Amino acid sequence: MRILLVDDDEALRSGLAELLKRSGHTVMVAGDGARALPHLEEAELLVTDVRMPAIDGLGLLREARLRRPGLEVIVMTGFGSIPSAVDAMRLGARAYLTKPFEPDELLLHIREVENLLRLRAATRIGRGDLVGTSSAMRQVYEEIDVAAGSDAPVLISGETGTGKELAARAVHQLSRRAGGPFIAINCGAIPRDLVESELFGHEAGAFTGAQSRKRGRFGLARGGSLFLDEVNSLPLDVQPKLLRSIEMREIWPVGAERPEPSDLRIIAASNAALDALVADGTFRADLFYRLHVLHVDLPALRNHPEDIPQIAQSLLARLVPDESRRPSLSATALAQLVARTWSGNVRELANAIERALARLRASGQRAGGGFEGAAMVGLEHLDPQPAGVPYIAFKQGRERAAEQWARSAIRAALVRSRGNTTEAARLLRMNRTAMLRLISKYGLR
């Protein structure tokens, strides 16, 4: 890999550079963050000290996140502290090493990054089963890459049907815990009196009906990732126990006399705004902040309609794996798919395609024919638009996609310029007055 090594200790920098070169890597070196900035674009991995003159390691990491959101980062320091470790992990650092450390420890983390980059190269477009090439989805992929590089808790938000579990699986598959189990639980589907037992397990005789010992989802997910879907549905009296389990990395099964160690990564999802629930008093603020270390926000399908054809083709391939027998979507059907608003998002789109396939099979059987690749899923095999839900005209769809791109571009420029609108306009090569009008129109800060 191309590794950028940044440390103001010349002797240590030279020694580590030699170690990495002997391991087959190309190494670029810098004595501080300011000298490292020109090399960020070419690096595949950043290894940086924290305390340095000019720009320190955390400042360099922040700048790297602006310029290269998916860049892998390992932070090292001789002044280890909990606040700086939390800051590094929140910014997406893959590892935090306290000097002195064994060279093999650094090489182990570097091998993990190598494997991750190979996996990303294999997936090419998309992450896991998430597909789409719009600016909105590229932002999601960057957020997933940052989350995968850390072991900190992740909160995934988005409307129902946007693919929150697919995003959680992508984070798991790209993380160092990919070899461990991925355990999912829907917090909203568990009877209230069984939530604690389902999460943490119980001992035999802990309550009426507990005839034998049971491992909870925390125990089943050991070494891997635990996905808490609809975490907003957790009862208030269980929330402090979940918080303690995350912070102390241990669980107390119901009826147990001592805690058990817990080694897993928490990924939570909510289809409601947790900050609003905190304000209402129905969700604990301390648990919200503990889950909201890293964030992946999935857009509603209506906000990136340009991805619908690719998503539809992907769903069709999943429903009919045999390419030789797979029907194709007619141009008319694709146009209808793009024109709909899809209030149920990708889940509703998947259901519509599955129903169309079922009807196509039935019509083929009635005609005495088979289900062959020559068949086309056409307009007649898609349900009509629900009453009262308007179609999106082509022009509206194009304008909506352009607006989404403009929002993302202006927001990125404002972050890059730290709120300096003159500098942001220069970066975008546009008139500052025009940009200020768009900032006001889109409600940006």
C-alpha positions as CSV (number, residue, x, y, z in Angstrom):
1,M,0.0,0.0,0.0
2,R,0.9,3.7,-0.2
3,I,1.3,4.7,3.4
4,L,1.7,8.3,4.7
5,L,3.7,8.2,8.0
6,V,3.6,11.4,10.0
7,D,5.7,11.9,13.2
8,D,7.9,14.7,14.5
9,D,10.3,12.2,16.2
10,E,12.9,11.7,13.4
11,A,14.4,8.5,14.8
12,L,11.1,6.8,15.3
13,R,9.8,8.0,11.9
14,S,12.9,6.5,10.2
15,G,12.6,3.2,12.0
16,L,8.9,2.8,11.3
17,A,9.5,3.8,7.6
18,E,12.2,1.1,7.3
19,L,9.9,-1.5,8.9
20,L,7.0,-0.7,6.5
21,K,9.3,-0.7,3.4
22,R,10.6,-4.1,4.4
23,S,7.0,-5.3,4.6
24,G,6.6,-4.3,0.9
25,H,4.8,-0.9,1.3
26,T,5.5,2.4,-0.4
27,V,6.1,5.0,2.4
28,M,5.8,8.8,2.3
29,V,7.1,10.5,5.4
30,A,6.4,14.0,7.0
31,G,7.5,15.6,10.2
32,D,4.2,17.3,11.0
33,G,0.6,17.6,9.8
34,A,1.3,20.7,7.6
35,R,3.9,18.9,5.6
36,A,1.6,15.8,5.3
37,L,-1.3,17.6,3.7
38,P,0.1,17.6,0.1
39,H,0.4,13.8,0.3
40,L,-3.1,13.0,1.5
41,E,-4.5,12.5,-2.0
42,E,-2.0,9.7,-2.9
43,A,-2.1,7.8,0.4
44,E,-4.2,4.6,1.0
45,L,-3.4,4.6,4.7
46,L,-2.5,7.4,7.1
47,V,-0.4,6.6,10.2
48,T,0.0,9.7,12.4
49,D,1.3,10.8,15.7
50,V,-1.0,13.1,17.8
51,R,1.3,15.7,19.4
52,M,3.1,17.6,16.6
53,P,3.9,21.2,15.8
54,A,1.9,23.2,13.1
55,I,-1.0,20.8,12.6
56,D,-1.4,18.0,15.2
57,G,-2.5,14.5,14.5
58,L,-6.2,15.1,15.3
59,G,-6.2,18.2,13.2
60,L,-4.6,16.2,10.3
61,L,-7.3,13.5,10.8
62,R,-10.1,16.1,10.6
63,E,-8.6,17.5,7.4
64,A,-8.2,14.0,6.0
65,R,-11.9,13.4,6.6
66,L,-12.8,16.5,4.6
67,R,-10.5,15.7,1.7
68,R,-10.6,11.9,1.7
69,P,-13.6,10.6,3.8
70,G,-12.8,6.9,3.1
71,L,-9.0,7.2,3.9
72,E,-8.0,4.6,6.5
73,V,-6.2,6.1,9.6
74,I,-4.1,4.7,12.4
75,V,-3.3,7.1,15.3
76,M,-0.3,6.7,17.6
77,T,0.9,8.7,20.6
78,G,3.2,8.7,23.6
79,F,0.6,10.6,25.6
80,G,-2.4,8.2,25.6
81,S,-5.6,9.6,27.1
82,I,-9.2,8.7,27.0
83,P,-10.4,12.1,25.5
84,S,-7.9,11.9,22.6
85,A,-8.8,8.2,22.0
86,V,-12.5,9.1,21.9
87,D,-11.8,12.0,19.5
88,A,-9.7,9.7,17.2
89,M,-12.3,7.0,17.1
90,R,-15.2,9.5,16.6
91,L,-13.2,10.8,13.5
92,G,-13.0,7.2,12.2
93,A,-9.5,6.1,13.2
94,R,-9.1,2.4,12.7
95,A,-6.8,2.0,15.7
96,Y,-5.2,4.0,18.5
97,L,-1.7,2.9,19.5
98,T,0.0,4.1,22.7
99,K,3.8,4.3,22.4
100,P,5.9,2.3,23.0
101,F,4.1,-0.4,21.0
102,E,5.3,-3.6,19.4
103,P,6.0,-3.3,15.7
104,D,3.9,-6.5,15.1
105,E,0.8,-4.6,16.6
106,L,1.1,-1.9,13.9
107,L,1.7,-4.5,11.2
108,L,-1.4,-6.4,12.3
109,H,-3.6,-3.3,11.9
110,I,-2.0,-2.6,8.5
111,R,-2.8,-6.2,7.3
112,E,-6.4,-5.6,8.3
113,V,-6.5,-2.4,6.2
114,E,-5.0,-4.3,3.2
115,N,-7.8,-6.9,3.5
116,L,-10.4,-4.2,3.7
117,L,-9.1,-2.4,0.6
118,R,-9.2,-5.7,-1.3
119,L,-12.8,-6.2,-0.3
120,R,-13.7,-2.7,-1.3
121,A,-12.1,-3.2,-4.7
122,A,-14.1,-6.4,-5.2
123,T,-17.4,-4.7,-4.4
124,R,-16.6,-1.7,-6.7
125,I,-19.9,0.2,-6.8
126,G,-22.0,0.0,-3.7
127,R,-21.5,-1.5,-0.3
128,G,-22.8,-5.0,0.3
129,D,-26.3,-5.2,-1.1
130,L,-26.7,-1.4,-1.2
131,V,-26.4,0.0,-4.8
132,G,-26.7,3.3,-6.5
133,T,-24.3,5.9,-7.9
134,S,-26.0,9.2,-7.0
135,S,-24.3,11.8,-4.8
136,A,-26.7,10.8,-2.0
137,M,-25.6,7.2,-2.1
138,R,-21.9,8.0,-2.4
139,Q,-22.2,10.0,0.8
140,V,-23.7,6.9,2.4
141,Y,-20.8,4.7,1.2
142,E,-18.3,7.2,2.7
143,E,-20.1,7.1,6.0
144,I,-20.1,3.3,5.9
145,D,-16.4,3.3,5.2
146,V,-15.6,5.6,8.1
147,A,-17.8,3.5,10.4
148,A,-16.2,0.2,9.2
149,G,-12.7,1.6,10.1
150,S,-13.6,2.0,13.8
151,D,-15.0,-0.2,16.5
152,A,-17.1,2.6,18.0
153,P,-21.0,2.3,18.1
154,V,-22.8,3.3,14.9
155,L,-26.3,4.8,14.7
156,I,-28.1,4.3,11.3
157,S,-31.1,6.5,10.6
158,G,-33.6,6.6,7.8
159,E,-37.2,6.1,6.9
160,T,-38.7,2.6,7.0
161,G,-37.7,0.5,4.0
162,T,-34.5,2.5,3.1
163,G,-32.2,-0.5,3.9
164,K,-30.9,0.1,7.4
165,E,-30.1,-3.5,8.0
166,L,-28.3,-3.7,4.7
167,A,-26.2,-0.7,5.8
168,A,-25.5,-2.4,9.1
169,R,-24.4,-5.6,7.4
170,A,-22.1,-3.6,5.1
171,V,-20.4,-1.9,8.1
172,H,-19.9,-5.4,9.7
173,Q,-18.6,-7.0,6.5
174,L,-16.0,-4.2,5.9
175,S,-14.9,-4.1,9.6
176,R,-12.2,-6.1,11.4
177,R,-15.1,-8.2,12.9
178,A,-16.2,-9.5,9.5
179,G,-15.1,-13.0,10.6
180,G,-17.5,-13.0,13.6
181,P,-21.3,-13.3,13.7
182,F,-23.7,-10.7,12.7
183,I,-26.7,-10.9,15.1
184,A,-29.8,-8.7,14.4
185,I,-32.7,-8.1,16.8
186,N,-35.8,-6.0,16.3
187,C,-36.3,-4.2,19.6
188,G,-39.9,-3.3,18.6
189,A,-40.9,-6.9,18.1
190,I,-40.0,-8.2,21.6
191,P,-42.6,-8.5,24.3
192,R,-41.8,-5.9,27.0
193,D,-41.3,-8.4,29.8
194,L,-38.8,-10.4,27.7
195,V,-36.6,-7.6,26.4
196,E,-33.9,-8.0,29.1
197,S,-33.8,-11.8,28.7
198,E,-33.6,-11.6,24.9
199,L,-30.7,-9.1,25.0
200,F,-28.6,-10.4,28.0
201,G,-29.8,-13.9,28.5
202,H,-30.9,-15.5,31.7
203,E,-30.0,-18.2,34.3
204,A,-32.2,-21.3,34.9
205,G,-34.9,-20.5,37.4
206,A,-34.5,-16.7,37.0
207,F,-38.2,-16.3,36.5
208,T,-41.3,-18.4,35.9
209,G,-40.8,-20.5,32.8
210,A,-37.0,-20.1,32.7
211,Q,-36.3,-23.9,32.9
212,S,-32.7,-23.7,31.5
213,R,-29.9,-21.2,30.9
214,K,-30.3,-19.1,27.8
215,R,-27.7,-17.0,26.0
216,G,-29.0,-13.6,24.9
217,R,-28.2,-11.7,21.7
218,F,-25.1,-10.1,23.4
219,G,-23.7,-13.6,24.0
220,L,-24.5,-14.8,20.5
221,A,-22.8,-11.8,18.9
222,R,-19.5,-12.2,20.8
223,G,-16.6,-11.4,18.5
224,G,-18.9,-9.9,15.9
225,S,-21.6,-7.2,15.6
226,L,-25.0,-6.8,17.3
227,F,-27.6,-4.9,15.3
228,L,-30.3,-3.3,17.4
229,D,-33.1,-2.4,14.9
230,E,-35.8,0.1,16.1
231,V,-33.7,0.9,19.2
232,N,-36.1,3.7,19.7
233,S,-38.7,1.1,20.9
234,L,-36.6,0.0,23.9
235,P,-38.5,0.5,27.2
236,L,-37.0,3.3,29.4
237,D,-36.2,0.9,32.3
238,V,-34.0,-1.3,29.9
239,Q,-32.1,1.6,28.4
240,P,-29.7,2.2,31.4
241,K,-28.8,-1.5,31.4
242,L,-28.0,-1.3,27.7
243,L,-25.9,1.8,28.3
244,R,-23.9,0.1,31.1
245,S,-23.3,-3.0,28.9
246,I,-21.9,-0.8,26.1
247,E,-19.7,1.3,28.4
248,M,-18.4,-1.5,30.7
249,R,-18.2,-4.1,28.0
250,E,-20.0,-6.6,30.2
251,I,-23.5,-8.0,30.6
252,W,-25.6,-9.2,33.6
253,P,-27.8,-12.1,32.5
254,V,-31.2,-12.1,34.4
255,G,-30.6,-14.0,37.6
256,A,-26.8,-14.1,37.3
257,E,-24.6,-13.5,40.3
258,R,-21.7,-12.1,38.3
259,P,-21.2,-10.3,35.0
260,E,-19.9,-11.8,31.8
261,P,-17.4,-10.1,29.5
262,S,-18.9,-8.7,26.3
263,D,-16.7,-8.3,23.1
264,L,-18.8,-7.0,20.3
265,R,-19.6,-4.0,18.2
266,I,-23.0,-2.2,18.6
267,I,-24.8,-1.0,15.5
268,A,-28.2,0.6,16.2
269,A,-30.9,1.8,13.9
270,S,-33.9,4.0,14.3
271,N,-36.8,5.0,12.0
272,A,-37.6,7.9,14.4
273,A,-35.5,11.0,15.2
274,L,-33.8,10.0,18.5
275,D,-32.9,13.6,19.4
276,A,-36.6,14.4,19.3
277,L,-37.4,11.4,21.5
278,V,-34.7,12.7,23.9
279,A,-36.4,16.0,24.0
280,D,-39.8,14.3,24.7
281,G,-38.2,12.3,27.6
282,T,-38.9,8.9,25.9
283,F,-35.3,8.1,25.2
284,R,-32.3,8.6,27.5
285,A,-29.9,11.4,26.4
286,D,-26.8,9.5,27.7
287,L,-27.7,6.4,25.7
288,F,-28.4,8.5,22.6
289,Y,-24.9,10.1,22.8
290,R,-23.3,6.7,23.4
291,L,-24.9,5.3,20.3
292,H,-24.4,8.4,18.2
293,V,-20.6,8.2,18.0
294,L,-20.6,7.4,14.2
295,H,-23.6,8.0,12.0
296,V,-25.0,6.6,8.7
297,D,-28.0,8.5,7.3
298,L,-29.9,6.7,4.5
299,P,-31.8,8.9,2.1
300,A,-35.4,8.3,1.1
301,L,-35.8,6.8,-2.4
302,R,-37.7,9.9,-3.6
303,N,-34.5,11.9,-2.9
304,H,-32.4,9.9,-5.3
305,P,-34.7,8.7,-8.1
306,E,-31.8,8.5,-10.5
307,D,-30.7,5.3,-8.7
308,I,-34.1,3.5,-9.2
309,P,-33.1,1.7,-12.5
310,Q,-30.0,0.3,-10.9
311,I,-31.7,-0.7,-7.7
312,A,-34.6,-2.3,-9.7
313,Q,-32.1,-4.4,-11.8
314,S,-30.3,-5.5,-8.6
315,L,-33.6,-6.6,-7.0
316,L,-34.5,-8.5,-10.2
317,A,-31.1,-10.3,-10.1
318,R,-31.6,-11.2,-6.5
319,L,-35.2,-12.6,-7.2
320,V,-34.1,-14.5,-10.3
321,P,-30.4,-15.5,-9.8
322,D,-30.2,-17.6,-13.0
323,E,-29.4,-14.9,-15.7
324,S,-30.5,-17.2,-18.5
325,R,-34.0,-17.3,-17.1
326,R,-34.2,-13.7,-15.8
327,P,-36.7,-11.5,-17.5
328,S,-35.8,-7.9,-18.2
329,L,-37.6,-4.7,-17.2
330,S,-39.3,-3.0,-20.2
331,A,-38.5,0.6,-20.9
332,T,-42.1,1.5,-20.1
333,A,-41.9,-0.3,-16.7
334,L,-38.6,1.5,-15.9
335,A,-40.2,4.8,-16.7
336,Q,-43.1,4.0,-14.4
337,L,-40.8,3.0,-11.6
338,V,-38.8,6.2,-11.8
339,A,-42.0,8.3,-11.9
340,R,-43.4,6.9,-8.6
341,T,-42.8,8.5,-5.2
342,W,-42.2,5.2,-3.3
343,S,-43.4,6.2,0.2
344,G,-42.3,2.8,1.3
345,N,-38.8,3.3,-0.2
346,V,-36.8,0.3,-1.5
347,R,-38.9,-2.2,0.4
348,E,-42.0,-1.0,-1.5
349,L,-40.1,-1.1,-4.8
350,A,-38.9,-4.7,-4.1
351,N,-42.5,-5.8,-3.3
352,A,-43.8,-4.2,-6.6
353,I,-41.2,-6.1,-8.6
354,E,-41.8,-9.4,-6.8
355,R,-45.6,-9.0,-7.5
356,A,-44.9,-8.3,-11.1
357,L,-42.7,-11.4,-11.4
358,A,-45.4,-13.5,-9.8
359,R,-48.0,-12.3,-12.3
360,L,-45.6,-12.8,-15.2
361,R,-45.1,-16.4,-14.0
362,A,-48.9,-17.0,-13.7
363,S,-49.6,-15.5,-17.1
364,G,-46.9,-17.7,-18.7
365,Q,-48.3,-20.9,-17.0
366,R,-51.8,-20.0,-18.2
367,A,-50.5,-19.7,-21.7
368,G,-48.7,-23.0,-21.5
369,G,-45.3,-21.4,-21.7
370,G,-42.3,-21.1,-19.3
371,F,-40.7,-18.3,-17.5
372,E,-37.8,-17.5,-19.8
373,G,-35.4,-14.6,-20.1
374,A,-37.1,-13.4,-23.2
375,A,-40.1,-12.3,-21.1
376,M,-40.3,-8.7,-20.0
377,V,-41.7,-7.3,-16.8
378,G,-43.9,-4.7,-18.4
379,L,-46.3,-2.0,-17.3
380,E,-49.2,-4.4,-17.1
381,H,-47.4,-6.4,-14.3
382,L,-46.9,-3.4,-12.0
383,D,-49.6,-2.2,-9.6
384,P,-51.1,1.2,-10.5
385,Q,-49.9,4.2,-8.5
386,P,-52.0,4.4,-5.3
387,A,-54.8,7.0,-5.4
388,G,-53.8,10.4,-4.2
389,V,-50.1,9.8,-4.7
390,P,-48.8,11.9,-7.7
391,Y,-46.3,10.8,-10.3
392,I,-43.0,12.7,-10.6
393,A,-42.5,14.2,-14.0
394,F,-39.2,13.7,-15.7
395,K,-38.4,17.4,-15.4
396,Q,-39.2,17.4,-11.6
397,G,-37.0,14.3,-11.1
398,R,-34.1,16.0,-12.9
399,E,-34.5,19.2,-10.9
400,R,-34.7,17.2,-7.6
401,A,-31.5,15.3,-8.5
402,A,-29.7,18.6,-9.4
403,E,-30.9,20.2,-6.1
404,Q,-29.6,17.3,-4.1
405,W,-26.2,17.6,-5.8
406,A,-26.2,21.4,-5.2
407,R,-26.9,20.9,-1.5
408,S,-24.1,18.3,-1.1
409,A,-21.6,20.4,-3.0
410,I,-22.3,23.7,-1.1
411,R,-22.3,21.8,2.3
412,A,-18.9,20.2,1.5
413,A,-17.5,23.6,0.4
414,L,-18.7,25.3,3.6
415,V,-17.1,22.5,5.7
416,R,-13.9,22.7,3.8
417,S,-13.7,26.5,4.2
418,R,-14.8,26.3,7.9
419,G,-17.9,28.5,7.1
420,N,-16.0,31.2,5.1
421,T,-18.5,31.9,2.3
422,T,-16.0,33.8,0.1
423,E,-13.6,30.8,0.2
424,A,-16.5,28.3,-0.4
425,A,-17.6,30.3,-3.5
426,R,-14.0,30.3,-4.7
427,L,-13.8,26.5,-4.3
428,L,-17.1,26.0,-6.2
429,R,-16.1,28.6,-8.9
430,M,-19.4,30.4,-8.5
431,N,-20.7,33.9,-7.6
432,R,-20.8,34.4,-3.9
433,T,-24.1,36.2,-4.0
434,A,-25.7,33.4,-6.0
435,M,-24.3,30.9,-3.5
436,L,-25.7,32.9,-0.5
437,R,-29.1,32.7,-2.1
438,L,-28.9,28.9,-2.4
439,I,-27.6,28.7,1.2
440,S,-30.7,30.6,2.3
441,K,-33.0,28.5,0.0
442,Y,-31.7,25.2,1.2
443,G,-31.5,26.2,4.9
444,L,-27.8,25.5,5.1
445,R,-25.4,27.0,7.7
